[in-house]
């Protein structure tokens, strides 16, 4: 069974559209994350969500919003897509017990292309 | 806040040769240190981690890393590289009280036959 899954794997869309990427983890972890990986492979944290506490990277545009219907899911909504949003988006989860960083389990990624 | 530097963007080695990938961190206390590998088109996978104890850490796929506090380093090593090791390698550092690790920019490993 896949530990962290994302859908879709590929997403091609036009500028100005609104899209969502879904993420589910079956590891029972308390914390989930969204990362953006650019064309130079740089991995940038976008959001961290733990026990209903949302930590936002302040550099992320407010067009991006995470939605967590329950502990196992953290979906990413993007409004008014721009060319610069093209990237690979990774969902991850970790146990993060004791209030410290722990092993991250990554999904396979969603390659978003904005035309 | 913690930070991590991977000084080598690309490393090229011949199959069967030894490998060392460099990672330097900045953090005031004892950090939590990780190495992840990303194969083409895949997500990141943990190779090994250091939280405390023995400073030489063994990981999967024959990799090891050594924590050197005096040099603020956590270099990744493998005695004999296989072609399947070609991938992107990320060092990450975490801190107590934070759920969010900081990743380095990655080192791309190219393996020649």
Backbone of each chain as ProteinMPNN parsed JSONL, in Angstrom:
{"seq_chain_A": "XXXXXXXXXXXXXXXXXXXXXXXXXXXXXXXXXXXXXXXXXXXXXXXXXXXXXXXXXXXXXXXXXXXXXXXXXXXXXXXXXXXXXXXXXXXXXXXXXXXXXXXXXXXXXXXXXXX", "coords_chain_A": {"N_chain_A": [[0.834, -1.2, 0.0], [0.479, 2.225, -0.797], [2.162, 4.758, 0.981], [2.094, 7.592, 1.127], [0.072, 9.291, -0.971], [-0.644, 11.036, -4.005], [-2.794, 12.921, -6.08], [-3.632, 14.657, -9.046], [-1.014, 12.938, -10.951], [0.085, 14.278, -13.056], [-0.605, 17.555, -14.221], [-1.97, 19.728, -16.397], [-2.71, 22.962, -17.341], [-4.47, 26.041, -18.056], [-3.394, 29.463, -17.759], [-4.782, 31.428, -15.136], [-6.735, 29.67, -14.387], [-8.339, 27.698, -11.755], [-7.161, 25.194, -9.61], [-6.861, 21.956, -7.967], [-4.873, 19.859, -5.891], [-4.69, 16.65, -4.573], [-3.901, 14.998, -1.504], [-3.106, 12.161, 0.394], [-2.374, 10.337, 3.343], [-1.562, 7.207, 4.786], [-0.299, 6.564, 7.097], [-0.84, 7.279, 9.628], [0.216, 9.596, 10.618], [0.87, 12.742, 12.325], [1.493, 15.161, 11.199], [1.451, 17.035, 8.211], [2.705, 18.158, 5.011], [3.309, 20.552, 2.401], [5.378, 20.896, -0.388], [7.201, 22.793, -2.802], [8.93, 22.103, -5.724], [11.285, 23.48, -7.755], [12.523, 24.028, -11.156], [15.232, 23.794, -10.85], [15.536, 21.931, -8.947], [15.321, 22.858, -6.37], [13.947, 22.63, -3.162], [11.166, 23.854, -1.657], [9.532, 24.715, 1.285], [6.072, 24.995, 1.673], [3.697, 24.809, 3.214], [2.903, 23.684, 6.518], [1.073, 21.401, 8.433], [-0.29, 20.62, 11.435], [-2.103, 18.92, 13.784], [-4.292, 20.665, 13.45], [-2.977, 23.036, 13.451], [-1.752, 25.463, 11.434], [1.077, 26.222, 9.658], [2.477, 28.65, 7.796], [4.554, 29.362, 5.067], [5.719, 32.513, 4.668], [6.353, 33.541, 2.234], [4.773, 32.388, 0.375], [2.304, 32.891, -2.049], [-1.043, 34.158, -1.444], [-2.796, 32.975, -3.108], [-2.51, 30.326, -2.943], [-3.804, 27.726, -1.026], [-4.108, 25.533, 1.705], [-6.142, 22.697, 2.485], [-7.565, 20.773, 4.956], [-9.439, 18.124, 5.417], [-9.443, 16.037, 7.212], [-7.191, 14.254, 9.468], [-5.716, 12.631, 7.82], [-5.582, 13.712, 5.33], [-4.428, 16.31, 3.2], [-5.11, 18.752, 1.177], [-4.26, 20.764, -1.68], [-5.13, 23.876, -2.823], [-5.168, 25.971, -5.601], [-5.551, 29.15, -6.78], [-6.279, 31.221, -9.618], [-4.099, 30.553, -11.494], [-0.655, 30.997, -12.382], [2.071, 31.44, -14.75], [4.493, 31.065, -13.419], [3.875, 29.264, -11.481], [4.295, 26.776, -12.367], [5.724, 23.725, -11.679], [7.011, 20.995, -9.667], [5.005, 19.565, -7.253], [5.162, 18.438, -4.008], [3.708, 16.38, -1.605], [4.023, 15.581, 1.834], [4.474, 13.66, 4.84], [4.901, 13.384, 8.407], [5.73, 11.894, 11.593], [6.56, 13.552, 13.616], [6.709, 13.686, 16.429], [6.955, 14.776, 19.827], [7.581, 17.362, 19.279], [9.687, 17.916, 17.52], [11.661, 17.846, 14.51], [11.103, 15.154, 12.276], [11.459, 12.085, 10.373], [10.575, 12.565, 7.017], [7.99, 11.495, 4.92], [7.525, 11.158, 1.604], [5.206, 11.911, -1.021], [4.667, 10.875, -4.484], [4.737, 13.093, -6.066], [3.362, 15.856, -7.96], [3.294, 16.989, -11.131], [2.939, 20.116, -12.222], [1.924, 22.031, -14.92], [1.631, 25.145, -16.282], [0.07, 26.806, -18.834]], "CA_chain_A": [[0.0, 0.0, 0.0], [1.213, 3.471, -0.875], [2.094, 5.443, 2.26], [1.643, 8.94, 0.824], [-0.354, 9.31, -2.365], [-1.071, 12.322, -4.527], [-3.467, 12.911, -7.376], [-3.123, 13.798, -10.122], [0.428, 12.9, -11.114], [0.371, 15.361, -14.001], [-1.699, 18.516, -14.317], [-1.685, 20.764, -17.385], [-3.846, 23.852, -17.29], [-4.26, 27.378, -18.585], [-3.269, 30.58, -16.814], [-6.03, 31.982, -14.642], [-7.619, 28.626, -13.855], [-8.212, 27.242, -10.363], [-6.969, 23.743, -9.576], [-6.566, 21.344, -6.671], [-4.087, 18.63, -5.816], [-5.094, 15.925, -3.372], [-2.87, 14.211, -0.827], [-3.584, 11.287, 1.458], [-1.359, 9.467, 3.962], [-2.154, 6.135, 5.593], [0.717, 6.227, 8.091], [-1.278, 7.731, 10.946], [1.062, 10.71, 11.045], [0.192, 13.93, 12.838], [1.874, 16.373, 10.478], [1.558, 16.946, 6.761], [3.422, 19.283, 4.421], [3.375, 20.751, 0.96], [6.614, 21.473, -0.89], [7.298, 23.107, -4.228], [10.283, 21.876, -6.253], [11.41, 24.187, -9.029], [13.268, 23.338, -12.219], [16.604, 23.556, -10.373], [15.423, 20.922, -7.893], [15.25, 23.452, -5.045], [12.741, 22.19, -2.459], [10.728, 24.965, -0.812], [8.362, 24.403, 2.104], [4.961, 25.925, 1.482], [2.815, 24.727, 4.372], [2.978, 22.561, 7.434], [-0.218, 21.336, 9.115], [-0.155, 19.699, 12.554], [-3.167, 19.049, 14.792], [-5.072, 21.857, 13.127], [-2.141, 24.224, 13.447], [-1.217, 25.681, 10.103], [2.25, 27.091, 9.583], [2.566, 29.073, 6.403], [5.719, 30.1, 4.634], [5.171, 33.83, 4.341], [6.63, 33.897, 0.84], [3.796, 31.729, -0.506], [1.164, 33.779, -2.378], [-2.308, 33.719, -0.838], [-3.554, 32.183, -4.097], [-2.339, 28.933, -2.527], [-4.421, 27.482, 0.272], [-4.252, 24.121, 2.061], [-7.412, 22.334, 3.108], [-7.408, 19.478, 5.603], [-10.735, 17.62, 5.902], [-9.156, 15.188, 8.365], [-5.762, 14.14, 9.726], [-5.051, 11.847, 6.775], [-5.641, 14.413, 4.044], [-4.091, 17.727, 3.105], [-5.227, 19.104, -0.229], [-3.71, 22.077, -2.031], [-5.917, 24.605, -3.792], [-4.446, 27.085, -6.206], [-6.435, 30.033, -7.552], [-5.686, 32.137, -10.607], [-2.769, 30.013, -11.778], [0.286, 31.803, -13.154], [3.131, 30.654, -15.386], [5.519, 30.754, -12.419], [3.436, 28.188, -10.589], [4.727, 25.503, -12.946], [6.718, 23.092, -10.8], [6.551, 19.731, -9.1], [4.528, 19.785, -5.894], [5.246, 17.225, -3.203], [3.098, 16.261, -0.298], [4.809, 14.741, 2.73], [3.951, 13.563, 6.198], [5.846, 12.883, 9.398], [5.136, 11.726, 12.908], [6.865, 14.826, 14.28], [6.331, 13.611, 17.832], [7.872, 15.453, 20.74], [7.833, 18.735, 18.868], [10.907, 18.112, 16.75], [11.63, 17.343, 13.142], [11.27, 13.711, 12.139], [11.553, 11.62, 9.001], [9.489, 12.953, 6.126], [7.607, 10.504, 3.925], [7.073, 11.956, 0.477], [4.419, 11.376, -2.11], [5.386, 10.771, -5.756], [4.805, 14.393, -6.724], [2.424, 16.273, -9.01], [3.954, 17.94, -12.039], [1.972, 21.118, -12.692], [2.367, 22.861, -16.038], [0.676, 26.211, -16.564], [0.31, 27.297, -20.199]], "C_chain_A": [[0.871, 1.252, 0.0], [1.053, 4.249, 0.415], [1.541, 6.859, 2.087], [1.303, 8.99, -0.666], [-0.839, 10.702, -2.746], [-1.805, 12.101, -5.837], [-3.79, 14.34, -7.778], [-1.604, 13.767, -10.149], [0.896, 14.004, -12.059], [-0.86, 16.254, -14.092], [-1.266, 19.613, -15.27], [-2.915, 21.64, -17.474], [-3.473, 25.225, -17.836], [-4.087, 28.382, -17.46], [-4.644, 31.069, -16.393], [-6.985, 30.95, -14.074], [-7.371, 28.375, -12.377], [-8.094, 25.721, -10.379], [-6.688, 23.265, -8.162], [-5.718, 20.104, -6.847], [-4.429, 17.951, -4.491], [-3.928, 15.124, -2.809], [-3.498, 13.421, 0.305], [-2.415, 10.49, 2.015], [-2.058, 8.455, 4.861], [-1.187, 5.655, 6.677], [0.288, 6.607, 9.508], [-0.463, 8.886, 11.488], [0.241, 11.923, 11.46], [0.428, 15.166, 11.985], [1.982, 16.104, 8.992], [2.114, 18.252, 6.216], [3.138, 19.365, 2.928], [4.685, 21.448, 0.626], [6.455, 21.785, -2.366], [8.751, 22.887, -4.655], [10.383, 22.524, -7.626], [12.296, 23.414, -9.998], [14.714, 23.069, -11.842], [16.636, 22.611, -9.188], [15.373, 21.513, -6.482], [13.907, 23.132, -4.403], [12.348, 23.267, -1.452], [9.486, 24.558, -0.039], [7.291, 25.45, 1.863], [4.094, 25.979, 2.746], [3.201, 23.536, 5.234], [1.681, 22.577, 8.241], [-0.131, 20.242, 10.173], [-1.252, 19.958, 13.554], [-3.928, 20.355, 14.661], [-4.279, 23.153, 13.269], [-1.492, 24.358, 12.079], [-0.041, 26.639, 10.184], [2.485, 27.397, 8.11], [3.909, 29.736, 6.162], [5.228, 31.445, 4.088], [5.452, 34.257, 2.898], [5.628, 33.26, -0.128], [2.63, 32.675, -0.787], [-0.139, 33.257, -1.791], [-3.244, 33.085, -1.857], [-3.478, 30.682, -3.755], [-2.981, 28.752, -1.155], [-4.524, 25.981, 0.528], [-5.613, 23.891, 2.707], [-7.257, 20.929, 3.677], [-8.747, 19.0, 6.139], [-10.587, 16.697, 7.107], [-7.646, 14.988, 8.448], [-5.01, 13.439, 8.599], [-4.966, 12.56, 5.435], [-5.203, 15.86, 4.186], [-4.055, 18.077, 1.62], [-4.704, 20.516, -0.46], [-4.577, 22.699, -3.114], [-5.12, 25.789, -4.307], [-5.421, 27.879, -7.071], [-5.628, 30.863, -8.537], [-4.256, 31.743, -10.957], [-1.959, 30.925, -12.686], [1.378, 30.907, -13.729], [4.179, 30.192, -14.364], [5.127, 29.681, -11.426], [3.833, 26.814, -11.134], [5.89, 24.937, -12.141], [6.211, 21.698, -10.465], [6.188, 19.984, -7.641], [4.521, 18.437, -5.169], [4.483, 17.394, -1.905], [3.983, 15.353, 0.548], [4.102, 14.655, 4.074], [5.069, 13.108, 7.129], [5.134, 12.725, 10.732], [5.352, 12.96, 13.757], [6.468, 14.82, 15.747], [7.356, 14.337, 18.683], [8.254, 16.84, 20.29], [9.141, 18.941, 18.159], [10.737, 17.501, 15.374], [11.84, 15.836, 13.128], [11.293, 13.345, 10.66], [10.319, 12.053, 8.21], [9.257, 11.812, 5.131], [6.922, 11.264, 2.792], [6.146, 11.186, -0.455], [5.219, 11.4, -3.406], [5.482, 12.085, -6.514], [3.71, 14.598, -7.759], [3.129, 17.312, -9.867], [2.892, 18.847, -12.622], [2.603, 21.948, -13.797], [1.267, 23.866, -16.338], [1.028, 26.818, -17.916], [-0.214, 28.708, -20.383]], "O_chain_A": [[1.873, 1.324, 0.711], [-0.065, 4.395, 0.909], [0.635, 7.272, 2.81], [2.164, 8.754, -1.513], [-1.37, 11.443, -1.919], [-1.471, 11.199, -6.606], [-4.181, 15.148, -6.936], [-0.969, 14.525, -9.415], [1.966, 14.584, -11.878], [-1.997, 15.784, -14.046], [-0.314, 20.343, -14.995], [-4.028, 21.147, -17.657], [-2.298, 25.523, -18.05], [-4.572, 28.177, -16.347], [-5.566, 31.117, -17.207], [-7.932, 31.294, -13.366], [-6.349, 28.774, -11.819], [-8.844, 25.043, -11.081], [-6.328, 24.045, -7.28], [-5.839, 19.389, -7.841], [-4.453, 18.585, -3.436], [-3.077, 14.636, -3.553], [-4.311, 13.938, 1.072], [-1.563, 10.019, 1.261], [-2.998, 8.778, 5.589], [-1.243, 4.507, 7.117], [0.98, 6.289, 10.476], [-0.455, 9.128, 12.695], [-0.895, 12.116, 11.029], [-0.352, 16.116, 12.04], [2.529, 15.088, 8.565], [2.019, 19.304, 6.849], [2.776, 18.377, 2.288], [5.061, 22.441, 1.249], [5.689, 21.139, -3.082], [9.679, 23.41, -4.038], [9.653, 22.161, -8.548], [12.753, 22.308, -9.709], [15.36, 22.211, -12.443], [17.652, 22.502, -8.502], [15.38, 20.768, -5.502], [12.856, 23.333, -5.011], [13.092, 23.559, -0.515], [8.502, 24.11, -0.626], [7.572, 26.648, 1.851], [3.8, 27.053, 3.27], [3.741, 22.536, 4.76], [1.238, 23.636, 8.685], [0.077, 19.073, 9.847], [-1.351, 21.05, 14.115], [-4.172, 21.053, 15.645], [-4.849, 24.243, 13.214], [-0.771, 23.467, 11.629], [-0.162, 27.74, 10.721], [2.668, 26.494, 7.293], [4.351, 30.57, 6.952], [4.42, 31.493, 3.161], [4.861, 35.216, 2.401], [5.64, 33.564, -1.321], [2.029, 33.204, 0.148], [-0.321, 32.047, -1.656], [-4.362, 32.699, -1.517], [-4.288, 29.885, -4.227], [-2.731, 29.532, -0.236], [-4.98, 25.237, -0.34], [-6.158, 24.765, 3.38], [-6.863, 20.005, 2.965], [-9.16, 19.429, 7.217], [-11.499, 16.588, 7.927], [-6.904, 15.49, 7.603], [-3.804, 13.631, 8.441], [-4.339, 12.056, 4.504], [-5.549, 16.544, 5.149], [-3.107, 17.748, 0.907], [-4.705, 21.351, 0.445], [-4.743, 22.128, -4.191], [-4.482, 26.511, -3.541], [-6.038, 27.332, -7.985], [-4.455, 31.162, -8.315], [-3.32, 32.511, -10.739], [-2.482, 31.538, -13.617], [1.59, 29.783, -13.274], [4.683, 29.071, -14.439], [5.948, 29.238, -10.623], [3.716, 25.808, -10.434], [6.91, 25.598, -11.951], [5.143, 21.276, -10.909], [6.978, 20.552, -6.887], [3.96, 17.45, -5.645], [4.598, 18.404, -1.211], [4.626, 14.448, 0.016], [3.244, 15.477, 4.397], [6.058, 12.522, 6.689], [4.089, 13.328, 10.977], [4.474, 13.377, 14.513], [5.955, 15.814, 16.261], [8.509, 14.487, 18.279], [9.164, 17.444, 20.859], [9.675, 20.05, 18.185], [9.8, 16.746, 15.113], [12.66, 15.308, 13.88], [11.158, 14.214, 9.799], [9.185, 11.926, 8.67], [10.2, 11.246, 4.578], [5.896, 11.917, 2.983], [6.286, 9.979, -0.648], [6.344, 11.9, -3.421], [6.22, 12.186, -7.494], [3.201, 13.647, -8.352], [3.51, 18.379, -9.385], [2.052, 18.416, -13.412], [3.69, 22.501, -13.626], [0.125, 23.497, -16.612], [2.147, 27.287, -18.121], [-0.096, 29.274, -21.47]]}, "seq_chain_B": "XXXXXXXXXXXXXXXXXXXXXXXXXXXXXXXXXXXXXXXXXXXXXXXXXXXXXXXXXXXXXXXXXXXXXXXXXXXXXXXXXXXXXXXXXXXXXXXXXXXXXXXXXXXXXXXXX", "coords_chain_B": {"N_chain_B": [[17.657, 30.428, 13.488], [17.915, 27.392, 11.605], [20.233, 26.343, 9.023], [21.357, 24.899, 5.919], [23.976, 23.751, 3.846], [24.872, 22.543, 0.722], [27.632, 22.179, -0.936], [28.344, 21.231, -3.461], [26.996, 21.161, -6.625], [26.856, 19.355, -8.711], [28.128, 16.04, -8.95], [30.378, 13.83, -10.358], [31.077, 10.474, -10.806], [32.849, 7.394, -11.388], [31.479, 4.17, -11.996], [31.746, 1.922, -9.328], [33.638, 3.387, -8.012], [34.527, 5.266, -5.029], [32.427, 7.404, -2.997], [31.725, 10.672, -1.809], [29.541, 12.945, -0.501], [29.046, 16.284, 0.312], [27.878, 18.057, 3.203], [27.038, 20.822, 5.039], [25.998, 22.39, 8.032], [24.163, 24.885, 9.87], [23.515, 25.584, 13.112], [22.596, 26.214, 16.448], [22.381, 24.356, 18.544], [22.424, 20.773, 19.145], [21.742, 19.322, 16.116], [19.048, 17.783, 14.219], [19.674, 15.548, 11.72], [19.479, 14.68, 8.281], [19.651, 12.61, 5.364], [18.348, 12.469, 2.154], [17.252, 10.75, -0.812], [16.481, 11.317, -4.194], [15.221, 9.738, -6.82], [15.024, 9.894, -10.431], [12.003, 11.408, -11.405], [10.668, 10.674, -9.126], [9.493, 10.775, -5.672], [11.083, 12.001, -2.626], [13.223, 9.909, -0.685], [14.088, 8.602, 2.471], [17.477, 8.146, 3.328], [19.187, 7.947, 5.553], [19.467, 8.972, 9.029], [20.416, 11.21, 11.691], [20.094, 11.618, 15.085], [21.076, 11.443, 17.684], [23.727, 10.005, 19.706], [25.845, 7.425, 18.408], [28.124, 8.763, 16.167], [28.609, 7.911, 13.603], [26.575, 6.91, 11.133], [24.616, 4.347, 9.795], [22.937, 3.652, 6.751], [20.34, 2.938, 4.335], [20.856, 1.019, 1.293], [23.622, 0.786, 1.341], [24.802, 3.168, 2.142], [26.463, 5.551, 4.291], [26.877, 8.002, 6.892], [28.655, 10.595, 8.554], [28.552, 12.423, 11.489], [30.04, 15.358, 12.327], [30.655, 17.403, 14.762], [32.523, 19.434, 15.275], [33.158, 20.358, 12.795], [30.759, 21.066, 11.803], [29.425, 19.349, 10.039], [27.93, 16.817, 7.945], [28.572, 14.521, 6.199], [27.908, 12.42, 3.423], [28.6, 9.075, 2.52], [29.755, 6.433, 0.356], [31.221, 3.344, -0.276], [31.484, 2.049, -2.776], [30.181, 2.899, -5.74], [27.142, 2.323, -7.495], [25.564, 2.077, -10.731], [22.874, 2.55, -10.427], [22.725, 4.338, -8.386], [22.697, 6.877, -9.326], [21.234, 9.938, -8.972], [19.383, 12.563, -7.287], [20.57, 14.089, -4.38], [19.682, 15.035, -1.156], [20.471, 16.931, 1.648], [19.258, 17.515, 4.912], [18.294, 19.549, 7.698], [17.04, 19.634, 10.965], [15.379, 21.033, 13.851], [14.913, 21.129, 17.421], [11.606, 21.638, 18.615], [10.548, 22.465, 16.25], [8.622, 21.474, 13.479], [9.413, 21.534, 10.924], [11.757, 20.737, 8.561], [14.856, 22.002, 7.207], [15.926, 22.039, 3.938], [18.814, 21.327, 1.945], [20.149, 22.537, -1.224], [20.541, 20.42, -2.828], [22.467, 17.779, -4.383], [23.459, 16.638, -7.451], [24.077, 13.442, -8.535], [26.069, 11.882, -10.859], [26.737, 8.95, -12.562], [29.264, 7.33, -14.19], [29.723, 4.647, -16.541]], "CA_chain_B": [[17.117, 29.447, 12.539], [18.929, 26.515, 11.057], [20.456, 26.39, 7.585], [22.175, 23.789, 5.434], [24.663, 24.036, 2.589], [25.481, 21.465, -0.048], [28.475, 23.006, -1.806], [28.511, 20.652, -4.791], [25.737, 21.038, -7.359], [26.969, 18.102, -9.458], [29.281, 15.189, -8.691], [30.463, 12.745, -11.34], [31.986, 9.4, -10.398], [32.79, 6.167, -12.178], [30.889, 3.038, -11.286], [32.733, 1.193, -8.534], [34.462, 4.328, -7.247], [33.94, 5.706, -3.764], [31.645, 8.64, -3.107], [31.456, 11.482, -0.632], [28.747, 14.149, -0.75], [29.253, 17.171, 1.452], [26.754, 18.784, 3.781], [27.378, 21.634, 6.209], [24.792, 22.965, 8.62], [24.33, 25.94, 10.868], [22.484, 25.504, 14.152], [23.262, 26.445, 17.723], [22.374, 23.175, 19.413], [22.582, 19.543, 18.37], [20.672, 19.285, 15.107], [18.569, 16.531, 13.655], [20.248, 15.566, 10.375], [18.9, 13.685, 7.384], [19.968, 12.533, 3.947], [17.3, 11.894, 1.327], [17.594, 10.537, -2.209], [15.372, 11.46, -5.131], [15.46, 9.159, -8.141], [14.294, 10.655, -11.457], [10.554, 11.259, -11.464], [10.15, 10.103, -7.878], [9.576, 11.576, -4.463], [12.293, 11.805, -1.829], [13.231, 8.745, 0.21], [15.11, 8.734, 3.5], [18.624, 7.23, 3.313], [19.62, 7.788, 6.932], [19.256, 10.15, 9.858], [21.145, 11.288, 12.941], [19.465, 12.412, 16.135], [21.991, 11.455, 18.823], [24.439, 8.743, 19.852], [26.987, 7.151, 17.548], [28.187, 9.782, 15.119], [28.652, 7.252, 12.299], [25.233, 6.381, 10.943], [24.444, 3.49, 8.629], [21.637, 3.814, 6.123], [19.965, 1.935, 3.336], [21.578, 0.991, 0.014], [25.066, 0.814, 1.563], [25.276, 4.508, 2.47], [26.714, 5.925, 5.663], [27.205, 9.415, 7.066], [29.32, 10.862, 9.822], [28.297, 13.717, 12.097], [31.232, 15.967, 12.929], [30.212, 18.655, 15.375], [33.57, 20.452, 15.178], [33.161, 20.891, 11.426], [29.349, 21.313, 11.42], [29.231, 18.627, 8.782], [27.237, 15.514, 7.958], [28.868, 14.074, 4.843], [27.382, 11.106, 3.018], [29.642, 8.29, 1.855], [29.497, 5.071, -0.088], [32.532, 2.854, -0.716], [31.503, 1.632, -4.178], [28.937, 3.411, -6.322], [26.493, 1.539, -8.549], [24.907, 2.98, -11.689], [21.529, 2.861, -9.932], [22.812, 5.407, -7.386], [22.532, 8.169, -9.985], [20.016, 10.544, -8.422], [19.583, 13.828, -6.581], [20.717, 13.818, -2.952], [19.369, 16.207, -0.349], [20.747, 16.964, 3.069], [18.273, 18.338, 5.61], [18.555, 19.753, 9.123], [15.879, 19.991, 11.757], [15.686, 21.552, 15.18], [13.909, 20.89, 18.431], [10.566, 22.648, 18.664], [10.045, 22.787, 14.911], [8.285, 20.308, 12.663], [9.77, 21.793, 9.541], [13.188, 20.676, 8.29], [15.404, 22.857, 6.152], [16.627, 21.224, 2.954], [19.823, 21.911, 1.089], [19.748, 22.696, -2.617], [20.674, 19.138, -3.514], [23.636, 17.449, -5.204], [23.123, 15.673, -8.497], [25.128, 12.437, -8.717], [26.146, 11.249, -12.178], [27.605, 7.772, -12.497], [29.751, 6.863, -15.489], [29.993, 3.201, -16.547]], "C_chain_B": [[18.258, 28.624, 11.948], [19.076, 26.734, 9.56], [21.36, 25.236, 7.198], [22.734, 24.139, 4.069], [25.187, 22.751, 1.987], [26.324, 22.153, -1.123], [28.623, 22.499, -3.235], [27.16, 20.505, -5.468], [25.705, 19.715, -8.117], [28.226, 17.363, -8.998], [29.245, 14.07, -9.715], [31.487, 11.731, -10.853], [31.849, 8.234, -11.362], [32.177, 5.064, -11.334], [31.99, 2.25, -10.583], [33.626, 2.097, -7.707], [33.755, 4.685, -5.946], [33.303, 7.078, -3.946], [31.61, 9.354, -1.773], [30.714, 12.736, -1.07], [28.775, 15.007, 0.506], [27.971, 17.872, 1.885], [27.267, 19.53, 5.007], [26.115, 22.303, 6.731], [25.166, 24.085, 9.562], [23.174, 25.854, 11.842], [23.184, 25.544, 15.491], [23.363, 25.229, 18.613], [22.622, 21.935, 18.551], [21.431, 19.419, 17.385], [20.168, 17.87, 14.869], [18.963, 16.561, 12.175], [19.733, 14.403, 9.542], [19.605, 13.747, 6.028], [18.813, 11.819, 3.249], [17.837, 11.714, -0.084], [16.33, 10.665, -3.048], [15.784, 10.88, -6.479], [14.623, 9.921, -9.16], [12.8, 10.353, -11.454], [9.91, 10.723, -10.204], [10.139, 11.137, -6.762], [10.865, 11.291, -3.707], [12.121, 10.618, -0.892], [14.359, 8.922, 1.21], [16.203, 7.692, 3.318], [19.075, 6.922, 4.734], [19.364, 9.073, 7.698], [20.114, 10.058, 11.114], [20.37, 12.178, 13.9], [20.418, 12.548, 17.324], [22.753, 10.138, 18.804], [25.621, 8.633, 18.914], [27.003, 8.111, 16.365], [28.327, 9.197, 13.719], [27.342, 6.5, 12.128], [25.186, 5.536, 9.676], [23.042, 3.671, 8.069], [21.331, 2.689, 5.15], [20.879, 2.041, 2.114], [23.085, 1.139, 0.191], [25.641, 2.179, 1.869], [25.537, 4.652, 3.971], [27.023, 7.42, 5.719], [27.81, 9.606, 8.438], [29.042, 12.285, 10.271], [29.58, 14.2, 12.761], [30.841, 17.348, 13.457], [31.239, 19.77, 15.157], [33.614, 21.104, 13.795], [31.755, 21.249, 10.945], [29.031, 20.616, 10.103], [28.525, 17.297, 9.011], [27.369, 14.965, 6.545], [28.395, 12.648, 4.604], [28.452, 10.367, 2.238], [29.105, 6.952, 1.401], [30.8, 4.541, -0.668], [32.599, 2.49, -2.192], [30.155, 1.977, -4.798], [28.443, 2.498, -7.44], [25.769, 2.504, -9.477], [23.53, 3.415, -11.193], [21.541, 3.936, -8.843], [22.681, 6.787, -8.0], [21.184, 8.763, -9.598], [20.379, 11.914, -7.86], [19.598, 13.51, -5.092], [20.528, 15.117, -2.169], [19.773, 15.966, 1.102], [19.706, 17.867, 3.724], [18.631, 18.433, 7.082], [17.27, 20.176, 9.808], [16.31, 20.424, 13.143], [14.589, 21.161, 16.151], [12.878, 22.008, 18.438], [10.016, 23.042, 17.32], [9.761, 21.511, 14.151], [8.863, 20.406, 11.278], [11.275, 21.715, 9.347], [13.585, 21.699, 7.224], [16.234, 21.996, 5.225], [17.722, 22.026, 2.273], [19.336, 21.94, -0.35], [19.921, 21.413, -3.423], [21.989, 19.006, -4.264], [23.221, 16.369, -6.188], [24.298, 14.733, -8.712], [24.996, 11.803, -10.088], [27.139, 10.11, -12.081], [27.967, 7.34, -13.91], [30.037, 5.368, -15.442], [31.477, 2.886, -16.597]], "O_chain_B": [[19.39, 29.088, 11.813], [18.168, 27.245, 8.904], [22.047, 24.663, 8.044], [22.054, 24.746, 3.241], [25.862, 21.966, 2.654], [25.784, 22.652, -2.11], [28.99, 23.265, -4.126], [26.278, 19.813, -4.961], [24.678, 19.038, -8.167], [29.249, 17.978, -8.698], [28.21, 13.437, -9.919], [32.621, 12.083, -10.527], [30.846, 8.111, -12.065], [32.337, 5.031, -10.114], [33.029, 1.951, -11.171], [34.303, 1.628, -6.792], [32.559, 4.446, -5.78], [33.59, 7.804, -4.897], [31.48, 8.721, -0.726], [31.199, 13.496, -1.908], [28.557, 14.52, 1.615], [27.116, 18.227, 1.074], [27.862, 18.931, 5.904], [25.265, 22.731, 5.952], [26.312, 24.219, 9.991], [22.013, 26.023, 11.47], [24.258, 24.964, 15.648], [24.331, 25.084, 19.36], [22.984, 22.041, 17.379], [20.268, 19.412, 17.787], [20.796, 16.892, 15.275], [18.619, 17.503, 11.461], [19.572, 13.287, 10.037], [20.089, 14.798, 5.608], [18.363, 10.75, 3.663], [18.751, 12.421, -0.509], [15.259, 10.191, -2.67], [16.6, 11.465, -7.192], [13.617, 10.531, -8.798], [12.387, 9.194, -11.496], [8.734, 10.357, -10.211], [10.699, 12.226, -6.892], [11.648, 10.431, -4.11], [11.034, 10.356, -0.379], [15.458, 9.341, 0.847], [15.917, 6.503, 3.171], [19.317, 5.765, 5.076], [19.085, 10.121, 7.114], [20.49, 8.968, 11.545], [20.033, 13.321, 13.589], [20.553, 13.628, 17.901], [22.467, 9.259, 17.991], [26.315, 9.615, 18.652], [26.009, 8.25, 15.652], [28.177, 9.925, 12.738], [27.039, 5.574, 12.88], [25.656, 5.955, 8.618], [22.078, 3.826, 8.82], [21.976, 1.641, 5.15], [21.583, 3.035, 1.934], [23.763, 1.582, -0.735], [26.862, 2.342, 1.86], [24.925, 3.976, 4.797], [27.385, 8.026, 4.71], [27.509, 8.863, 9.372], [29.268, 13.238, 9.525], [30.13, 13.538, 13.64], [30.715, 18.314, 12.704], [30.87, 20.913, 14.888], [34.047, 22.246, 13.644], [31.58, 21.687, 9.808], [28.454, 21.202, 9.187], [28.527, 16.741, 10.109], [26.401, 14.944, 5.786], [28.478, 11.79, 5.484], [29.132, 10.952, 1.395], [28.153, 6.408, 1.961], [31.43, 5.222, -1.478], [33.66, 2.607, -2.806], [29.124, 1.418, -4.426], [29.231, 1.972, -8.226], [25.402, 3.608, -9.075], [23.073, 4.515, -11.501], [20.48, 4.396, -8.421], [22.565, 7.774, -7.274], [20.133, 8.177, -9.856], [21.523, 12.359, -7.946], [18.756, 12.76, -4.598], [21.128, 16.146, -2.477], [19.456, 14.934, 1.693], [19.314, 18.879, 3.144], [19.207, 17.504, 7.648], [16.509, 20.986, 9.279], [17.451, 20.211, 13.556], [13.459, 20.893, 15.743], [13.221, 23.18, 18.287], [9.108, 23.87, 17.243], [10.561, 20.575, 14.172], [8.805, 19.437, 10.52], [12.008, 22.533, 9.904], [12.754, 22.183, 6.455], [17.145, 21.297, 5.67], [17.59, 23.229, 2.05], [18.257, 21.438, -0.665], [19.491, 21.336, -4.574], [22.555, 19.997, -4.725], [22.699, 15.322, -5.803], [25.399, 15.179, -9.035], [23.949, 11.257, -10.437], [28.249, 10.281, -11.579], [27.097, 7.025, -14.721], [30.531, 4.862, -14.434], [31.86, 1.716, -16.607]]}, "name": "protein", "num_of_chains": 2, "seq": "XXXXXXXXXXXXXXXXXXXXXXXXXXXXXXXXXXXXXXXXXXXXXXXXXXXXXXXXXXXXXXXXXXXXXXXXXXXXXXXXXXXXXXXXXXXXXXXXXXXXXXXXXXXXXXXXXXXXXXXXXXXXXXXXXXXXXXXXXXXXXXXXXXXXXXXXXXXXXXXXXXXXXXXXXXXXXXXXXXXXXXXXXXXXXXXXXXXXXXXXXXXXXXXXXXXXXXXXXXXXXXXXXXXX"}
